[in-house]
Amino acid sequence: MAKLDFKNAIGEKTKQALNNSYISSEQIKQNIRVLEELRSFIPSPTDEEWSQLEKNIVTNGCKDALLLWETTQAAIEPETLTPNAPVFVLVDGHNRYQICTTRNISFNVQVMSFASLKEVKDYMIDLQLGRRNLSPQQASYFRGLRYNLEKSEKGKYDRNKHKSQNGTYEENDPENHKSQNGTYDKNSLSTSRKLAKEYKVGRNTILRDAEFAAGLDKLDTRLKNAVLSGEMKIGKSEIQKLAKVESTELIASEELEAILTSKESDPKVAKNADSSIESAKKQLVKAFEKIKTSSEVSVKDVDKIIELAQKLKKML
């Protein structure tokens, strides 16, 4: 099957959605499914942005329709007992959906067709990259995410074998393309070259973006959103280091400092228990100092202290 050109497909999918009439069926709305792996593609708004969006929806209603992928249970849960049950997966409008359901505000939906979950992800990434208010870090993340997804889909990405400038991704991504009969195909483009041309950036930029995306995806959701929103200032090169960290669990804030300041060449050492405990203690002290010196204390500040204290307790 020929590969779909997602740069052009995004226009076709959007046109398709706009040509559809608005659907207000309660049956469809009751079968809307929010997938966390898709929600993570949407940068979390700042508190100010969220408040403004909520105010607009409460005042004017939800004017823009939510985009849904019409599919079956089997497409998202292969082992389901009801493979043919209809499901409508939320593709665009996650923040609006949360506000509307919480506030009991009516909303419209539009149904779109996709061949697979992979196609949905590519559409969502290109949709994000097409937005004007995307920060440089967010754009870098989505370009890198697109690269990593395509490499994973092709089965060519191997973190242990392919190295880039800092030793994680393939620097020569792969130049030796083979056709079906095993010969070199001069007309084929590597994934990095293809995306570099599509997004009008350098090929090395795409490779660095891939490491940045891989590093960010090692962080827990709260920390990842803080970096992408600019709330937490961490250099791109520091995040790229996380791509090499071998961990089965997402990295929390108290572990991040230990990893980034580790002098050891082996990333596994960065997760040393003593370092993590000291880091957690420092984070907790900083959170207390913030409340102590601030003229205004929010519930969010208190929740942060509770969260850090609970994590430190588990380490002791």
DAKA-V714920 format. One record per backbone hydrogen bond with DSSP energy under -1.0 kcal/mol. NH is the residue of the N-H (numbers start at 0). CO is the residue of the C=O. Records with the same first field share a line. If there is no record, write none. Layout:
# DAKA-V714920
NH = CO, CO
This chain:
# DAKA-V714920
5 = 3
8 = 4
9 = 5
11 = 7
12 = 8
13 = 9
14 = 10
15 = 11
16 = 12
17 = 13
18 = 14
22 = 108
28 = 24
29 = 25
30 = 27
31 = 28
32 = 87
37 = 34
38 = 34
39 = 35
40 = 37
41 = 38
49 = 45
50 = 46
51 = 47
52 = 48
53 = 49
54 = 50
55 = 51
56 = 52
57 = 53
58 = 54
59 = 55
60 = 56
62 = 60
65 = 107
66 = 91
67 = 109
68 = 88
69 = 111
70 = 86
72 = 84
73 = 82
74 = 71
75 = 72
76 = 72
79 = 76
84 = 81
86 = 70
87 = 30
88 = 68
89 = 32
90 = 66
91 = 66
96 = 92
97 = 93
98 = 94
99 = 95
100 = 96
101 = 97
102 = 98
104 = 99
108 = 22
109 = 65
111 = 67
119 = 115
120 = 116
121 = 117
122 = 118
123 = 119
124 = 120
125 = 121
126 = 122
127 = 123
128 = 124
129 = 125
130 = 127
133 = 130
138 = 134
139 = 135
140 = 136
141 = 137
142 = 138
143 = 139
144 = 140
145 = 141
146 = 142
147 = 143
148 = 144
149 = 145
150 = 146
151 = 147
152 = 148
153 = 149
154 = 150
155 = 150
156 = 150
160 = 157
161 = 157
166 = 163
170 = 162
174 = 171
176 = 174
178 = 182
181 = 178
184 = 176
193 = 189
194 = 190
195 = 191
196 = 192
197 = 193
198 = 194
200 = 195
205 = 201
206 = 202
207 = 203
208 = 204
209 = 205
210 = 206
211 = 207
212 = 208
213 = 209
214 = 210
215 = 211
216 = 212
217 = 214
218 = 215
219 = 250
223 = 219
224 = 220
225 = 221
226 = 222
227 = 223
228 = 224
231 = 225
238 = 234
239 = 235
240 = 236
241 = 238
242 = 239
243 = 240
244 = 241
250 = 217
254 = 251
255 = 251
256 = 252
258 = 254
259 = 255
260 = 256
268 = 265
270 = 267
271 = 268
275 = 271
276 = 272
277 = 273
278 = 274
279 = 275
280 = 276
281 = 277
282 = 278
283 = 279
284 = 280
285 = 281
286 = 282
287 = 283
288 = 284
289 = 285
290 = 286
291 = 287
292 = 288
293 = 289
301 = 297
302 = 298
303 = 299
304 = 300
305 = 301
306 = 302
307 = 303
308 = 304
309 = 305
310 = 306
311 = 307
312 = 308
313 = 309
314 = 310
315 = 311
